Amino acid sequence: MKVYRDFVRASSQYLSRIDEDALSVHNDLTCGCWVYFDAESTGVATGILGKWYAVGNEYSYVLYKTSDNIITFAISVDGVNVVSVSDTGENYAESQWFYVVGRFTPSTEIALFVNGKWYINNTGIPATIFNSSEDFEIGRYNRSNYLDGRVSQAFVSAYSIPDRFICSMYSHGKALYMRWGLYQNVCQSSSSSTSSSTSSSTTITSSSSSFSVSSSSSSFSVSSSSSSFSVSSSSSSVSASSSSSSETYSSSTSTSSSTSSSTSCSSSSTSHSSTSSSSSTSTTSSSSFFE
């Protein structure tokens, strides 16, 4: 059973939906999909999805690949002038799935996510996106530049979806779309994958693939589904749960000179290590498979 739409460039195949309010997003925006490029897409401009047409000044938002194989997300404030962000061409490959997401945060940034990595432009960011009357299209842009390849799970949201949710969508899709050699691609935060705190109470949740936390708080709780997970704390109470593939917990840090009074760690990972000099330590692992 296919879970994607296959497009043939030579046949000018694409999908479209007539313009409507739900697709004419002009404030916060996140859009994306899984996309697969066949050899016929290499070295030519190809559309992924968006509302974008030069005639009549109908630029709005678009995800596409340039003829230099650079994956790009662009928006326009007035139908003519464009602000964009790209991956500089470092990701492209034929016959491979990519999870590509574009995100616009008004007056703040325009961001591109490609297989776990963020690319950010925060210069000259407009407050709105132009409300174009152009149809929403998948598989081409500017009424040309057809994709030869596949698209699956395309979406548009009138919301600046936070990093952790985009990383979660990517992580959940990897098993379905990606070969094992690429399955372990990391998922970075657009700002930082490391959090630190000296507050009296700290709670952190993450679905990033590389996650590190340090804290001297009196109450400290961490939950993560990352593929690499590390917790260091001098708190009096430490609780951590994770479904990561590699975990390390240390509760006697300074870099290692404090002892927690109670440490409890649980995991469903296949690789798990826990170290503590606390008065009470409990560690369990009960899974034979991990993401």
Residue pairs with C-beta under 8 A, 6 or more apart in sequence:
3 152
3 153
3 176
4 34
4 36
4 150
4 151
4 152
5 15
5 138
5 139
5 150
5 151
5 152
6 149
6 150
7 13
7 14
7 139
7 146
7 147
7 148
7 149
7 150
7 151
8 148
9 40
9 41
9 44
9 46
9 146
9 147
9 148
10 40
10 148
12 140
12 146
13 139
13 146
14 47
14 137
14 138
14 139
14 140
14 146
14 147
15 137
15 138
15 139
16 135
16 136
16 137
16 138
17 23
17 135
17 136
17 137
18 135
19 51
19 132
19 133
19 134
19 135
19 136
22 156
22 158
23 51
23 136
23 156
24 51
24 60
24 131
24 132
24 133
25 61
25 129
25 156
25 157
25 158
26 60
26 128
26 129
26 130
26 131
27 106
27 128
27 129
27 158
28 104
28 105
28 106
28 158
28 159
28 160
29 61
29 75
29 102
29 103
29 104
29 129
29 156
29 157
29 158
29 159
29 160
30 101
30 102
30 103
30 104
30 155
30 156
30 157
30 159
30 160
30 161
30 166
31 49
31 50
31 61
31 63
31 101
31 102
31 154
31 155
31 156
31 157
32 63
32 99
32 100
32 101
32 102
32 113
32 154
32 155
32 166
33 48
33 49
33 63
33 99
33 100
33 138
33 151
33 152
33 153
33 154
33 155
34 97
34 98
34 99
34 100
34 150
34 151
34 152
34 153
34 173
34 177
35 48
35 97
35 98
35 100
35 147
35 149
35 150
35 151
35 152
36 95
36 96
36 97
36 98
36 149
36 150
36 151
36 177
37 46
37 65
37 92
37 93
37 94
37 95
37 96
37 98
37 147
37 148
37 149
38 94
38 95
38 148
38 149
38 150
39 94
39 95
39 148
40 148
41 65
41 94
41 147
41 148
41 149
42 69
42 92
42 94
43 67
43 69
44 67
44 145
45 64
45 65
45 66
45 67
45 145
46 64
46 65
46 140
46 145
46 146
46 147
46 148
46 149
47 62
47 63
47 64
47 137
47 138
47 139
47 140
47 141
47 142
47 145
47 146
47 147
48 62
48 63
48 64
48 65
48 100
48 138
48 139
48 141
48 147
48 151
49 62
49 63
49 136
49 137
49 138
49 139
49 151
49 154
49 156
50 60
50 61
50 62
50 63
50 64
50 136
50 137
50 141
51 58
51 60
51 61
51 62
51 132
51 134
51 135
51 136
51 137
52 58
52 59
52 60
52 61
52 62
52 64
52 74
52 132
52 134
52 137
52 141
52 142
53 59
53 132
53 134
53 142
53 143
54 142
55 143
56 79
57 78
57 79
57 80
58 79
58 132
58 133
58 134
59 74
59 76
59 79
59 80
59 82
59 130
59 132
60 75
60 76
60 79
60 129
60 130
60 131
60 132
60 134
61 73
61 74
61 75
61 76
61 102
61 104
61 129
62 73
62 74
62 75
62 141
63 71
63 72
63 73
63 100
63 102
64 71
64 72
64 74
64 141
64 145
65 71
65 72
65 92
66 72
66 86
68 89
69 89
69 92
70 86
70 87
70 88
70 89
70 92
71 86
71 87
71 89
71 91
71 92
71 98
71 100
71 112
71 114
72 84
72 85
72 86
72 87
72 112
73 84
73 85
73 86
73 102
73 103
73 110
73 111
73 112
74 82
74 83
74 84
74 85
75 82
75 83
75 84
75 104
75 110
75 126
75 129
75 130
76 82
76 83
76 129
76 130
76 132
77 83
77 126
77 127
77 128
77 129
77 130
78 130
79 130
79 132
83 110
83 121
83 124
83 125
83 126
84 110
84 121
85 102
85 110
85 111
85 112
85 119
85 120
85 121
86 112
86 119
87 112
87 114
87 117
87 119
88 119
91 98
91 114
91 115
91 117
96 179
96 182
97 150
97 177
97 178
98 114
98 115
99 113
99 114
99 115
99 116
99 169
99 170
99 173
99 174
99 177
100 112
100 113
100 114
101 112
101 113
101 161
101 166
102 110
102 111
102 112
102 113
103 109
103 110
103 111
103 112
103 113
103 160
103 161
103 166
104 110
104 111
104 129
104 160
105 111
105 125
105 160
106 125
106 126
106 127
106 128
107 125
107 126
107 127
108 122
108 125
109 120
109 121
109 122
109 125
110 120
110 121
110 122
110 125
111 118
111 119
111 120
111 121
111 190
112 118
112 119
112 120
113 119
113 166
113 170
113 190
115 170
115 182
115 185
116 167
116 170
116 185
116 186
116 187
116 188
116 209
117 186
117 188
118 163
118 188
118 189
118 190
120 190
136 156
138 151
138 154
139 146
139 147
139 151
140 146
140 147
152 177
153 173
163 189
163 190
163 191
163 208
164 205
164 206
164 207
164 208
165 207
167 187
167 189
167 207
167 208
167 209
168 207
168 225
170 187
171 187
171 207
171 209
171 225
171 291
174 183
174 185
174 291
175 183
175 291
178 185
184 209
184 227
184 245
185 209
186 208
186 209
186 210
186 227
186 228
187 207
187 208
187 209
187 210
187 226
188 208
188 209
188 210
189 208
193 208
193 210
193 211
193 212
194 212
194 213
194 214
195 204
195 206
195 212
195 213
195 214
196 213
196 214
196 215
197 204
197 214
197 215
197 216
197 217
198 215
198 216
198 217
199 215
199 217
200 217
200 218
200 219
201 217
201 218
201 219
201 220
202 215
202 217
202 219
202 220
202 221
202 235
203 220
203 221
203 222
204 213
204 221
204 222
204 223
205 222
205 223
205 224
206 222
206 223
206 224
206 225
206 226
207 224
207 225
207 226
208 224
208 226
209 226
209 227
209 228
210 226
210 227
210 228
211 224
211 226
211 228
211 229
211 230
211 244
212 230
212 231
212 232
213 222
213 230
213 231
213 232
213 233
214 231
214 232
214 233
214 253
215 232
215 233
215 234
215 235
216 233
216 234
216 235
217 233
217 235
218 235
218 236
218 237
219 235
219 236
219 237
220 233
220 235
220 237
220 238
220 239
221 239
221 240
222 231
222 239
222 240
222 241
222 242
223 240
223 241
223 242
224 240
224 241
224 242
224 243
224 244
225 242
225 243
225 244
225 291
226 242
226 244
227 244
227 245
227 246
227 291
228 244
228 245
228 246
229 242
229 244
229 246
229 247
229 248
230 247
230 248
230 249
231 238
231 240
231 248
231 249
231 250
232 250
232 253
232 255
233 250
233 251
233 253
233 260
234 252
234 253
234 254
234 257
234 258
234 260
235 251
235 260
236 260
236 261
236 262
237 260
237 261
237 262
238 249
238 251
238 260
238 262
238 263
238 264
238 278
239 264
239 265
240 249
240 264
240 265
240 266
241 265
241 266
241 267
242 267
242 269
243 267
243 268
243 269
243 287
243 290
243 291
244 267
244 269
244 290
245 269
245 270
245 271
245 290
245 291
246 269
246 271
247 265
247 267
247 269
247 271
247 272
247 273
247 274
248 273
248 274
248 275
249 263
249 265
249 273
249 274
249 275
249 276
250 256
250 275
250 276
251 259
251 260
251 263
251 275
251 276
251 277
251 278
251 281
252 258
252 259
252 260
252 275
252 276
252 277
252 278
259 277
259 278
259 279
260 276
260 278
261 278
261 279
261 280
262 278
262 279
262 280
263 276
263 278
263 280
263 281
263 282
264 280
264 281
264 282
265 274
265 281
265 282
265 283
265 284
266 283
266 284
267 283
267 284
267 285
267 287
268 285
268 286
268 287
268 290
269 285
269 287
269 290
270 285
270 287
270 288
270 289
270 290
271 290
272 283
272 285
274 281
274 283
